[in-house]
Amino acid sequence: MRVAGNEAAGADKASGRVFYPWEKKSGGGLRGGRGASQFAGMLTHTTRVNVRYAETDQMGFAYHANYLPWFEVGRTELMKAHGVPYRELEAAGYLLPVLEASLRYLRPARYDDDLEIHARIAERPGIRCRIDYEVRRGGELLATGHTLHCFIDRAGRPVRPPPGFVEKMRACFP
């Protein structure tokens, strides 16, 4: 899968700011890297991927299992764009395994489609963190889903998130 820039479709006429269905148009502003935003207690990020031939099945559709790695790309880029790279969490001894994953397919993606992976954290995370996703081709919604994660230490025990993560989340979720 090729990961490209973080552009998005559609904009508010007054401000030129891009909004997606889950985003609120009042308050907040751009934060973090390209495609990252924080609106009224919510973190969002858009990442682009291109469907490779190896990711399709005999029908020419993107194989259903490939959506979860695309979610991972969206999740990783969301965290990085908001100043919490996974690499730094892991280096500090914190892991975030997936406890739950949900995926609803609405329309198929096909070979060479340029897809947008929209990731969002809508509630301030604590020990657990839920991330919601939309997969879009242009303005067309192809799939929705979420993953639920839990902070653990290297021994596999649930732990509180690191202080730096808590501070960043407090700033984003007043």
C-alpha beads as a LAMMPS data file, in Angstrom:
LAMMPS data file: protein, C-alpha beads

174 atoms
173 bonds

1 atom types
1 bond types

-500.0 500.0 xlo xhi
-500.0 500.0 ylo yhi
-500.0 500.0 zlo zhi

Masses

1 110.0

Atoms # bond

1 1 1 0.000 0.000 0.000
2 1 1 1.281 3.444 -0.842
3 1 1 0.653 6.213 1.664
4 1 1 0.338 9.658 0.159
5 1 1 -0.407 13.177 1.426
6 1 1 -3.283 13.983 3.721
7 1 1 -5.643 15.985 1.552
8 1 1 -9.411 15.828 1.947
9 1 1 -12.451 16.722 -0.146
10 1 1 -14.978 19.515 0.561
11 1 1 -14.594 22.737 2.509
12 1 1 -16.568 25.279 4.476
13 1 1 -17.134 28.219 2.108
14 1 1 -16.435 30.893 4.720
15 1 1 -13.201 29.526 6.147
16 1 1 -11.993 27.120 3.451
17 1 1 -11.594 24.500 6.245
18 1 1 -12.348 20.879 5.339
19 1 1 -14.970 19.049 7.415
20 1 1 -16.064 15.436 7.569
21 1 1 -19.384 14.106 8.892
22 1 1 -18.006 13.468 12.389
23 1 1 -16.364 16.874 12.766
24 1 1 -17.975 19.891 14.404
25 1 1 -17.693 23.161 12.508
26 1 1 -17.396 25.370 15.597
27 1 1 -14.292 25.959 17.659
28 1 1 -10.844 24.466 17.321
29 1 1 -8.583 24.703 14.354
30 1 1 -5.758 22.880 12.705
31 1 1 -3.337 21.130 15.002
32 1 1 -0.546 18.732 14.339
33 1 1 0.633 17.603 10.907
34 1 1 -1.013 17.751 7.508
35 1 1 -4.508 16.350 7.642
36 1 1 -4.683 16.506 11.435
37 1 1 -7.254 18.539 13.264
38 1 1 -8.758 18.965 16.693
39 1 1 -12.345 20.163 17.003
40 1 1 -14.200 20.737 20.271
41 1 1 -12.788 17.721 22.086
42 1 1 -12.041 15.439 19.173
43 1 1 -8.907 14.411 17.268
44 1 1 -9.066 13.655 13.561
45 1 1 -6.614 12.800 10.825
46 1 1 -6.865 11.838 7.159
47 1 1 -4.360 9.542 5.464
48 1 1 -4.374 8.447 1.834
49 1 1 -3.626 4.924 0.639
50 1 1 -3.702 3.407 -2.834
51 1 1 -5.138 -0.096 -3.371
52 1 1 -2.396 -2.340 -4.763
53 1 1 -3.114 -5.236 -7.099
54 1 1 -1.901 -7.678 -4.409
55 1 1 -4.642 -6.342 -2.108
56 1 1 -7.481 -7.407 -4.435
57 1 1 -9.345 -10.691 -4.729
58 1 1 -10.497 -12.634 -7.805
59 1 1 -13.511 -10.303 -8.173
60 1 1 -11.231 -7.272 -8.418
61 1 1 -12.343 -5.951 -5.024
62 1 1 -9.985 -4.995 -2.213
63 1 1 -9.838 -8.128 -0.044
64 1 1 -11.838 -7.581 3.147
65 1 1 -8.939 -8.286 5.525
66 1 1 -6.921 -5.382 4.085
67 1 1 -9.142 -2.797 5.726
68 1 1 -7.692 -3.506 9.184
69 1 1 -4.095 -2.685 8.098
70 1 1 -5.488 0.500 6.509
71 1 1 -7.069 1.304 9.883
72 1 1 -3.642 0.770 11.450
73 1 1 -2.076 3.242 9.018
74 1 1 -4.783 5.788 9.888
75 1 1 -4.374 5.180 13.621
76 1 1 -0.577 5.426 13.538
77 1 1 -0.650 8.642 11.516
78 1 1 -3.368 10.115 13.778
79 1 1 -1.244 9.519 16.868
80 1 1 1.910 10.839 15.198
81 1 1 0.159 13.968 13.886
82 1 1 -1.011 14.819 17.393
83 1 1 2.410 14.415 18.996
84 1 1 2.096 10.866 20.354
85 1 1 4.027 8.555 17.999
86 1 1 3.564 4.832 18.700
87 1 1 7.321 4.388 18.526
88 1 1 7.813 6.720 21.515
89 1 1 5.060 5.003 23.542
90 1 1 6.648 1.610 22.920
91 1 1 10.144 2.906 23.711
92 1 1 8.781 4.093 27.064
93 1 1 7.371 0.613 27.777
94 1 1 3.724 1.201 26.866
95 1 1 1.830 -0.995 24.418
96 1 1 -1.646 -0.492 22.928
97 1 1 -3.016 -3.857 21.786
98 1 1 -6.340 -4.074 19.965
99 1 1 -9.057 -5.366 22.302
100 1 1 -11.882 -5.070 19.807
101 1 1 -12.241 -4.366 16.089
102 1 1 -15.408 -3.712 14.146
103 1 1 -15.808 -3.192 10.420
104 1 1 -18.840 -2.554 8.221
105 1 1 -18.461 -2.782 4.448
106 1 1 -20.741 -0.551 2.370
107 1 1 -19.134 -0.565 -1.100
108 1 1 -16.048 -2.281 -2.498
109 1 1 -12.715 -0.611 -3.095
110 1 1 -10.926 -1.716 -6.287
111 1 1 -7.409 -1.954 -7.649
112 1 1 -5.645 1.435 -7.949
113 1 1 -8.374 3.319 -6.061
114 1 1 -7.066 6.252 -4.061
115 1 1 -8.642 5.930 -0.640
116 1 1 -8.872 8.293 2.302
117 1 1 -8.658 6.760 5.760
118 1 1 -10.333 9.126 8.216
119 1 1 -9.434 8.326 11.830
120 1 1 -10.906 10.040 14.870
121 1 1 -10.774 9.908 18.637
122 1 1 -14.043 11.412 19.867
123 1 1 -13.647 10.929 23.630
124 1 1 -10.693 11.569 25.907
125 1 1 -8.839 8.277 26.266
126 1 1 -7.907 6.841 29.632
127 1 1 -6.593 3.316 30.044
128 1 1 -8.773 2.466 27.040
129 1 1 -8.816 4.327 23.740
130 1 1 -11.450 3.986 21.007
131 1 1 -10.652 5.091 17.465
132 1 1 -13.341 5.378 14.775
133 1 1 -12.640 5.088 11.058
134 1 1 -14.184 5.868 7.700
135 1 1 -12.751 4.623 4.410
136 1 1 -13.709 6.854 1.490
137 1 1 -13.060 7.023 -2.231
138 1 1 -13.526 10.701 -2.972
139 1 1 -16.839 11.564 -1.349
140 1 1 -18.113 7.974 -1.421
141 1 1 -18.214 6.134 1.911
142 1 1 -16.902 2.568 1.461
143 1 1 -16.523 1.278 5.031
144 1 1 -16.799 2.299 8.671
145 1 1 -15.356 0.763 11.781
146 1 1 -13.607 1.193 15.087
147 1 1 -10.868 -0.312 17.204
148 1 1 -10.643 -0.349 20.981
149 1 1 -7.202 -0.366 22.624
150 1 1 -5.875 -0.657 26.167
151 1 1 -2.578 0.584 27.612
152 1 1 -0.497 -2.293 28.974
153 1 1 3.085 -2.684 30.140
154 1 1 5.572 -5.131 28.654
155 1 1 4.377 -7.829 31.080
156 1 1 0.852 -7.492 29.661
157 1 1 -0.671 -5.772 32.709
158 1 1 -3.139 -2.875 32.189
159 1 1 -1.552 0.440 33.171
160 1 1 -2.435 4.113 33.190
161 1 1 -1.266 6.022 30.104
162 1 1 2.072 7.850 30.374
163 1 1 1.946 11.380 31.843
164 1 1 2.915 13.029 28.530
165 1 1 0.018 11.306 26.759
166 1 1 -2.397 12.345 29.517
167 1 1 -1.254 15.996 29.241
168 1 1 -1.710 16.050 25.459
169 1 1 -5.172 14.505 25.742
170 1 1 -6.214 16.982 28.455
171 1 1 -5.256 19.814 26.109
172 1 1 -7.324 18.297 23.293
173 1 1 -10.301 17.264 25.433
174 1 1 -10.947 20.105 27.911

Bonds

1 1 1 2
2 1 2 3
3 1 3 4
4 1 4 5
5 1 5 6
6 1 6 7
7 1 7 8
8 1 8 9
9 1 9 10
10 1 10 11
11 1 11 12
12 1 12 13
13 1 13 14
14 1 14 15
15 1 15 16
16 1 16 17
17 1 17 18
18 1 18 19
19 1 19 20
20 1 20 21
21 1 21 22
22 1 22 23
23 1 23 24
24 1 24 25
25 1 25 26
26 1 26 27
27 1 27 28
28 1 28 29
29 1 29 30
30 1 30 31
31 1 31 32
32 1 32 33
33 1 33 34
34 1 34 35
35 1 35 36
36 1 36 37
37 1 37 38
38 1 38 39
39 1 39 40
40 1 40 41
41 1 41 42
42 1 42 43
43 1 43 44
44 1 44 45
45 1 45 46
46 1 46 47
47 1 47 48
48 1 48 49
49 1 49 50
50 1 50 51
51 1 51 52
52 1 52 53
53 1 53 54
54 1 54 55
55 1 55 56
56 1 56 57
57 1 57 58
58 1 58 59
59 1 59 60
60 1 60 61
61 1 61 62
62 1 62 63
63 1 63 64
64 1 64 65
65 1 65 66
66 1 66 67
67 1 67 68
68 1 68 69
69 1 69 70
70 1 70 71
71 1 71 72
72 1 72 73
73 1 73 74
74 1 74 75
75 1 75 76
76 1 76 77
77 1 77 78
78 1 78 79
79 1 79 80
80 1 80 81
81 1 81 82
82 1 82 83
83 1 83 84
84 1 84 85
85 1 85 86
86 1 86 87
87 1 87 88
88 1 88 89
89 1 89 90
90 1 90 91
91 1 91 92
92 1 92 93
93 1 93 94
94 1 94 95
95 1 95 96
96 1 96 97
97 1 97 98
98 1 98 99
99 1 99 100
100 1 100 101
101 1 101 102
102 1 102 103
103 1 103 104
104 1 104 105
105 1 105 106
106 1 106 107
107 1 107 108
108 1 108 109
109 1 109 110
110 1 110 111
111 1 111 112
112 1 112 113
113 1 113 114
114 1 114 115
115 1 115 116
116 1 116 117
117 1 117 118
118 1 118 119
119 1 119 120
120 1 120 121
121 1 121 122
122 1 122 123
123 1 123 124
124 1 124 125
125 1 125 126
126 1 126 127
127 1 127 128
128 1 128 129
129 1 129 130
130 1 130 131
131 1 131 132
132 1 132 133
133 1 133 134
134 1 134 135
135 1 135 136
136 1 136 137
137 1 137 138
138 1 138 139
139 1 139 140
140 1 140 141
141 1 141 142
142 1 142 143
143 1 143 144
144 1 144 145
145 1 145 146
146 1 146 147
147 1 147 148
148 1 148 149
149 1 149 150
150 1 150 151
151 1 151 152
152 1 152 153
153 1 153 154
154 1 154 155
155 1 155 156
156 1 156 157
157 1 157 158
158 1 158 159
159 1 159 160
160 1 160 161
161 1 161 162
162 1 162 163
163 1 163 164
164 1 164 165
165 1 165 166
166 1 166 167
167 1 167 168
168 1 168 169
169 1 169 170
170 1 170 171
171 1 171 172
172 1 172 173
173 1 173 174
